[in-house]
Amino acid sequence: MKKLLRVKKLLSFIAVVVVIIVLSGCQSSGNKEISLKEKVDNLTIVATNGQATIAQAQDIFSWIDLDFKNWNLDKPNQKTPEIKTQVHEMVQNANFKQMFSSLSSDLDRLCLTQSQIIEFCKKYPSHLSQDCWATFFLFKINNQYFVADVFIDSDGLNIFVFHFKLDWIWSGGHRHRLVIPQMKV
């Protein structure tokens, strides 16, 4: 029964992705710079011991993409101090590279650890995109960048993972959100 529910949830997610691709026209955006609207800043994530991983966070997420394990991402990170974060909202179509690079050319400055992503989702669910639209978190494992995609549905919080280099264009009209460490001015 549980396996059937997981398959059903995965098929629902695939349907959402197909709709996003169709609505965004499946084309590369020629814009190098995109518009992101800063929605909220100064949201604090407590210090973490770095041991929590998304693949093991069944107490937070009702659905966890199996690729967190399949891609060998179920690895603890280093301890992290308390940090402030910012939430940005997309207002133009963009792929992951365009979204995050528009905030900083130094992608490492934009990464959160898996423990920090879990803490943010636990503490600030109201700052995640609602109505099944995505909230994106950049993270790095084994010198590769990945994007965690959190969305909320009637079952609660769901989380998927994508390779950062994925060239899908996400619709700015859906107001997807990005969460990053607060940028120093």
HELIX and SHEET records of a PDB file:
HELIX    1   1 LYS A    2  SER A   24  1                                  23    
HELIX    2   2 ILE A   54  GLN A   56  5                                   3    
HELIX    3   3 ASP A   67  ASN A   70  1                                   4    
HELIX    4   4 PHE A   96  SER A  101  1                                   6    
HELIX    5   5 LEU A  107  LEU A  110  5                                   4    
HELIX    6   6 GLN A  114  LYS A  123  1                                  10    
HELIX    7   7 PRO A  125  HIS A  127  5                                   3    
HELIX    8   8 GLY A  172  HIS A  174  5                                   3    
SHEET    1   A 7 LEU A  36  ILE A  45  0                                        
SHEET    2   A 7 ILE A  83  MET A  90 -1                                        
SHEET    3   A 7 ARG A 177  PRO A 181 -1                                        
SHEET    4   A 7 THR A 135  ILE A 141  1                                        
SHEET    5   A 7 GLN A 144  ASP A 153 -1                                        
SHEET    6   A 7 GLY A 156  HIS A 163 -1                                        
SHEET    7   A 7 TRP A  63  ILE A  64  1                                        
END                                                                             
